[in-house]
Amino acid sequence: MPHSLCFIGGGNMARSLIGGLIARGRDAKLIIVADPLPAQLEALRSQFGVRGTSSNLEAVTGADVIVLAVKPQEMRAVTTGLAPALARKPLLISVAAGIRASDIHEWSGGAPVVRCMPNRPALEGCGMTGLFATEEVSADHRRIAADLLSAVGKTLWLEQESQMDVVTAVSGSGPAYFFLVIEMLEQAGIELGLSPETSRQLAVETAYGSGRMARESSDSPATLRQQVTSRGGTTEAALRVLESENVRAIFSAAVAAAARRSAELADEFGE
């Protein structure tokens, strides 16, 4: 029998998950969304046929699985407010960045928690999500969580929650790094005489094709880079400049900064 599903928060990530689940055959009647914005609820009702309410407590009543899709700074108040209704220990799935599963577990009064870190491409159904489960999470719960998040892309399980900070830095924040590269490549083309439209198309399609090659090839990214870098050629000239500017160290420092900030947010908003 399908599990009844509740979303606390009806924003972009909830919308993406709901859309992916319904596209895979999930019954909209088994999904309810709680959100304080009437327009948000009406949009979800009209687009997907799900039920909606402004009451978090009403939404979680009877739900087997509860997806917490609220802002990190709201998570503690929302979860503690729901604690009296969570005595039967439904599965909680958090998609909030920087909030530890152990804290949600405490705030909820002991419910099993799966913490997830999806990324922005989930909105297009091609996301990457890291998952971590507290010890109270059963094998069936893990299957449910992975199935739910796989509706918007690939998933992988982590053994240590501290690794979620790195996942946040590499995958959660990662799309912004690639968008920056596309932005810079586009601008460079414009500066060298291409029209904005032409330069943008070249940059975007090159990024798309390169991503597909990296995804589908059994070769490492380093090998793929070497394969398109002819000795004495144009690509080697460009890469020599990047390497001379210590781009690897800069990138490593940037990702490390994101990981530190993820841990700081957990401390700031956690216990």
C-alpha positions in Angstrom: 0.0 0.0 0.0 1.4 3.4 -0.9 2.6 5.6 2.0 0.7 8.8 2.6 3.0 11.8 2.1 3.1 15.2 3.7 5.2 18.2 2.7 5.8 21.0 5.2 6.6 23.9 2.8 5.5 24.1 -0.8 8.4 25.9 -2.4 10.6 25.0 -5.4 12.0 21.8 -4.0 8.7 20.5 -2.8 7.2 21.3 -6.2 10.0 19.4 -7.9 9.6 16.4 -5.7 5.8 16.3 -6.1 6.1 16.7 -9.9 8.6 13.9 -10.1 6.6 11.6 -7.9 3.4 12.1 -9.8 5.1 11.7 -13.1 6.2 8.3 -11.8 2.7 7.3 -10.9 2.2 8.5 -7.2 -1.4 9.1 -6.4 -1.9 12.9 -5.8 -4.7 12.1 -3.3 -2.1 10.6 -1.0 -0.1 13.9 -0.9 -0.8 16.9 1.2 1.1 20.1 1.4 1.2 22.7 4.3 2.2 26.2 3.4 1.2 29.6 4.8 0.9 31.2 1.3 -2.6 30.5 -0.2 -1.2 31.3 -3.7 1.5 28.6 -3.3 -1.1 26.0 -2.3 -3.5 26.9 -5.1 -0.7 26.6 -7.6 0.2 23.1 -6.3 -3.5 22.1 -6.3 -4.1 23.2 -9.8 -0.9 21.8 -11.3 -0.8 18.5 -9.5 -4.1 17.9 -7.8 -2.6 17.5 -4.3 -4.4 18.6 -1.2 -3.3 21.7 0.7 -3.7 23.3 4.1 -2.2 26.3 6.0 -2.0 24.1 9.1 1.2 22.1 9.7 -0.5 20.0 12.3 -3.4 19.2 10.1 -1.0 18.1 7.3 1.0 15.7 9.4 -2.0 14.0 10.9 -2.0 10.4 9.5 1.0 10.9 7.3 3.5 8.1 7.1 6.3 10.2 5.6 6.8 13.9 6.3 9.1 16.0 4.1 10.4 19.1 5.9 11.0 21.6 3.1 11.3 24.8 5.1 14.2 27.3 5.4 17.0 26.3 7.8 16.3 29.1 10.2 12.7 27.9 10.5 13.4 24.3 11.0 13.6 24.2 14.8 10.4 26.1 15.4 8.5 24.1 12.8 9.8 20.7 14.1 9.2 21.5 17.8 5.7 22.7 16.9 5.0 19.4 15.3 6.5 17.2 18.1 3.2 16.5 19.8 1.8 15.0 16.6 4.9 12.9 15.9 4.6 10.5 18.8 3.8 7.6 16.4 7.3 8.2 14.9 6.6 8.8 11.2 9.6 9.1 8.9 10.9 12.7 8.6 12.9 13.7 5.5 14.7 17.0 5.7 15.8 18.8 2.6 17.0 21.9 4.5 20.7 22.8 4.1 22.9 22.9 7.2 20.5 21.3 9.7 21.8 18.2 11.4 19.6 15.1 11.4 20.4 14.6 15.1 19.0 18.0 16.0 15.8 17.3 14.0 15.5 14.0 15.8 15.7 15.7 19.2 13.3 18.5 18.3 10.7 16.0 17.0 10.7 14.0 20.1 12.6 11.0 18.7 11.3 10.5 15.2 13.5 8.7 12.6 15.2 11.3 10.3 16.8 11.2 6.9 18.7 14.3 6.0 19.0 15.0 2.3 21.1 17.5 0.3 19.6 17.9 -3.1 20.9 20.5 -5.6 19.3 23.0 -7.9 19.2 20.7 -11.0 16.6 18.7 -9.1 14.2 21.3 -10.4 14.8 19.9 -13.9 14.7 16.3 -12.8 18.5 15.8 -13.0 19.6 16.5 -9.5 22.1 14.9 -7.3 21.2 14.1 -3.7 23.3 12.9 -0.7 21.4 11.2 2.1 22.2 10.4 5.7 20.0 8.4 8.1 19.9 8.5 11.9 20.2 5.1 13.6 16.4 4.9 14.2 15.8 4.8 10.4 14.9 1.3 9.3 15.8 -0.4 6.0 12.3 0.3 4.7 12.6 3.9 5.7 15.8 4.2 3.8 14.2 2.7 0.7 11.3 5.1 0.9 13.6 8.1 1.2 15.8 7.0 -1.7 12.8 6.3 -3.8 11.3 9.8 -3.1 14.5 11.7 -3.9 15.3 9.6 -6.9 12.2 11.2 -8.5 14.4 14.2 -9.2 17.7 12.6 -10.0 20.5 10.4 -8.6 21.0 9.6 -4.9 23.8 8.3 -2.7 24.0 7.3 0.9 26.6 8.7 3.3 27.9 6.8 6.3 28.9 9.9 8.4 26.8 13.0 8.8 29.9 15.2 8.8 30.2 14.3 5.1 27.0 16.2 4.4 29.0 19.5 4.8 31.3 18.3 1.9 28.3 17.2 -0.1 26.8 20.6 0.4 30.0 22.3 -0.8 30.6 20.0 -3.8 27.1 19.2 -5.0 24.6 21.5 -3.2 26.6 24.6 -4.1 28.2 23.1 -7.1 25.8 24.3 -9.8 26.8 27.9 -9.0 30.4 27.0 -9.8 29.5 25.7 -13.2 27.2 28.6 -13.8 30.1 30.9 -13.0 32.3 29.1 -15.5 29.6 29.4 -18.2 29.2 33.1 -17.3 32.9 33.8 -17.6 33.2 31.8 -20.8 30.3 33.7 -22.3 31.8 37.0 -21.3 35.2 36.1 -22.8 33.6 35.3 -26.1 31.8 38.6 -26.2 35.0 40.5 -25.3 36.7 38.7 -28.3 34.1 39.8 -30.7 31.2 37.3 -30.6 27.6 38.5 -30.2 26.1 37.8 -26.8 23.6 35.3 -28.3 26.3 33.4 -30.1 28.7 33.4 -27.1 26.0 32.2 -24.7 24.9 29.4 -27.0 28.5 28.2 -27.4 29.2 28.4 -23.7 25.9 26.7 -22.6 26.0 23.9 -25.1 29.7 23.2 -24.5 29.0 22.9 -20.8 26.0 20.6 -21.5 28.0 18.3 -23.8 31.0 18.2 -21.5 28.8 17.2 -18.6 27.2 14.4 -20.6 30.6 13.1 -21.7 31.9 13.1 -18.1 28.7 11.4 -16.9 28.6 8.7 -19.6 32.3 8.0 -20.0 34.2 5.4 -18.0 37.3 7.7 -18.2 38.2 10.1 -15.4 37.7 13.9 -15.9 41.5 14.2 -15.9 41.7 11.7 -18.8 38.9 13.4 -20.7 40.8 16.7 -20.3 44.0 15.2 -21.6 42.1 13.8 -24.6 41.0 17.2 -25.7 44.4 18.9 -25.0 46.7 18.6 -27.9 50.4 19.3 -27.3 51.2 22.8 -28.5 47.5 23.5 -29.3 44.9 26.1 -28.3 43.6 24.2 -25.3 47.0 23.7 -23.9 47.6 27.5 -24.2 44.4 28.2 -22.3 45.1 25.6 -19.6 48.6 26.9 -19.1 47.2 30.3 -18.1 44.7 28.8 -15.7 47.4 26.6 -14.0 49.8 29.5 -13.8 47.1 31.4 -11.8 46.9 28.5 -9.4 43.2 27.8 -10.3 43.3 24.4 -8.6 44.2 25.9 -5.2 41.6 28.7 -5.6 38.9 26.2 -6.4 39.9 23.9 -3.5 39.8 26.9 -1.1 36.4 27.9 -2.4 34.9 24.5 -1.8 36.5 24.3 1.6 34.9 27.6 2.5 31.5 26.3 1.5 32.0 23.2 3.6 33.0 25.3 6.6 29.9 27.5 6.2 27.7 24.5 6.1 29.1 23.3 9.4 28.7 26.9 10.8 25.0 26.9 9.8 24.5 23.6 11.6 25.9 25.1 14.7 24.0 28.4 14.3 20.6 26.8 13.8 21.1 23.6 15.7 21.2 22.7 19.4 
